[in-house]
Amino acid sequence: MSPSSAVKSKGQAILARAELYAERRLICGVHFRSDIVAGEAFGTAIAVQLMQNADFQKENAAAAAELAAAHLR
């Protein structure tokens, strides 16, 4: 999955944290491995659809500009 442009610089850290949380939920017995795999696939499918949506692209660009103006990007 490709992070949005608003948080592209943080993308790998966000995905690593998500993976860590998923593994912890597996260890705690809250999820099965198949739950994690299905969640990753579903999240990727949603992200692909969002990245192709003009309204989302506009909102994402505005968020990126806001972060840049605040010197957070």
N, C-alpha and C positions, 0 to 999 in steps of 0.2 A: 504494500500500500504506500502511496506517495503522500506525504504530509502536505497540507495546504500551504500556500505561499506566505500566509500570515505567521506560521510557526515552523517554516521549513528548517530553520537553523536548529530547532529543538526537536525535530522529527525523530531522530534516532533515539534520543533520550526518552521521549514519550513512548515510543514503541518498546524500548527495553523495560520501562517501568510497567507497562501493560503486561508484558510477558512474565515479569516477576510476580505481579499480582495473580495472574492466571495460575502460575505454578504453585503459589501458596494456597490458592483455593483448592487445587488438586490435592496437595499434601494434607490439608485439613479435612478432606473428604466432602467438600461442598460441591465439587464438580467432578465429572469423569473427563478423561482425556478427550473423548468425542465432543463434549460440551465446549471445550476450549477450541478445538479445531473448527467446529461449526461456528462459533462466535467470531473467530478470525475470518472465516470465509464470508460470513454475513457482513461484518464490518467493512471488508474490502469491497464487496458488492455495493454497499451503500456509498462508500467513498467514491467509487467510480461513477456512480450515478450523479452524486453531488457535483463532482468536478466538471460534469458535462452540462450542468444546469446554469443558465445565464443569470438567474437571480442570485444563486449562491456565489457565482463568480464575482458579481458586483459587490455583494456583502463581504466576501473574503478580501477583495481589493481594498474596500473601505477599512476593514479591520487591520490589514497590513499597513495602510497609511497612518492609521491612528497609533499603532505600535511604533512606527518609525518616528512620528512626531513626538512621541513620549520618550524617544531614545531607548526603546525596549526591544528593538529589532536590529 
